[in-house]
Amino acid sequence: MKVKHLVVGLLVLVLGMVLTSCAMRPAMESGLVDTTCSNADTNAMIKSGDYQEKINNFLLVQDASSTMSESWGKTFHYDSSKLEISKELVRCLNNTLPDNFDVNAGMRAFGPVYSEKGLIYGMTGYTKAGLMNAVNSTGKTGGVTPLANAVTYAGHDLLATPGKKAMILFSDGLNTDPANPAAAAAAVREMHGDNICIYTVLIGHSPQGRATMQQIADAGICGFATDSATIGNAQGMSKFGENRHQYQHQHQS
């Protein structure tokens, strides 16, 4: 699994551009993801005027339930927990976002805290330090997976933010509570209409979790479900970049 491609893929999801400056270096916690990824290419592309922003707000939703404490799995040759790998991906994404990225941002966590109390950052003007502090604060896991409630509250978080919005959900999709997360995503879509896209990133490789995450993305209509296995290769990464662009080339008709 080429996790560099996964990190760049998350950047494509938020910005709509594929970058190559996120060089991998050793000794980063699990050793899987480098948190010192560079945003040099991003800044240059924006400064040149070749790309323009297409989103005004993004909200990350982080699963920190008990199943996220489990090892990624020997199939992938990494022993770090799913939560830590998920956090490292977000850290790297944060470091690769451009300077002066003029959007509103937020982060919500669920599992060891009730969903209604889970907004740990934002919604506010995006800063690297603000999002990094939020990511680093999600150190504990616990409880079941209240995906439906988390999606519902995330939808309300975004109500006060005008313009185009992206909700990005990181979860293994396992041990969910009885409420239907796909129904919650459909309600959020109805709440925001065409202004919102819901993306899901499967952390792990459970068929059950994959089905749940796919159903959430499908219910959101705009957006899609993905995982590391899908976008961890050149072909999958290329398709991922083509499917959804949050930036567009100024010279396109």
SULQUIGI-V483449 format. One record per backbone hydrogen bond with DSSP energy under -0.5 kcal/mol. NH is the residue of the N-H (numbers start at 1). CO is the residue of the C=O. Records with the same first field share a line. If there is no record, write none. Layout:
NH->CO ; CO
This chain:
2->232
3->1
5->2
6->2
7->3
8->4
9->5
10->6
11->7
12->8
13->9
14->10
15->11
16->11 ; 12
19->17
23->21
29->27
31->28
32->28
35->33
37->34
38->21
43->39
44->40
45->41
46->42
47->43
48->44
49->45 ; 46
50->45
51->45
52->248
54->246
56->164
57->164
58->104
59->166
60->106
61->168
62->60 ; 108
63->61 ; 170
64->62 ; 110
66->143
68->65
69->66
70->67
72->80
73->78
76->73
77->74
78->73
82->70
83->68
85->81
86->82
87->83
88->84
89->85
90->86
91->87
92->88
93->89
94->90
95->91
96->92 ; 93
97->93 ; 94
101->98
102->100
103->101
104->56
105->124
106->58
107->121
108->60
109->118
110->62
111->113
117->114
118->115
120->107 ; 118
121->107
124->105
126->103
131->127
132->128
133->129
134->130
135->131
136->132
137->133
138->134 ; 135
139->137
142->64
145->175
146->144
147->145
150->146
151->147
152->148
153->149
154->150
155->151
156->152
157->153
158->154
159->156
160->156 ; 157
161->158
162->160
165->195
166->57
167->197
168->59
169->167 ; 199
170->61 ; 168
171->169 ; 201
177->145
181->179
184->180
185->181
186->182
187->183
188->184
189->185
190->186
191->187
192->188
193->189
195->192
196->193
197->165
198->222
199->167 ; 197
200->224
201->169
202->200 ; 226
203->171
204->202
210->206
211->207
212->208
213->209
214->210
215->211
216->212
217->213
218->214
219->215
220->216
221->217 ; 218
222->220
226->200
228->202
231->227
232->228
237->233
238->234
239->235
240->236
241->237
242->238
243->239
244->240
246->12 ; 244
248->52
250->50
252->249
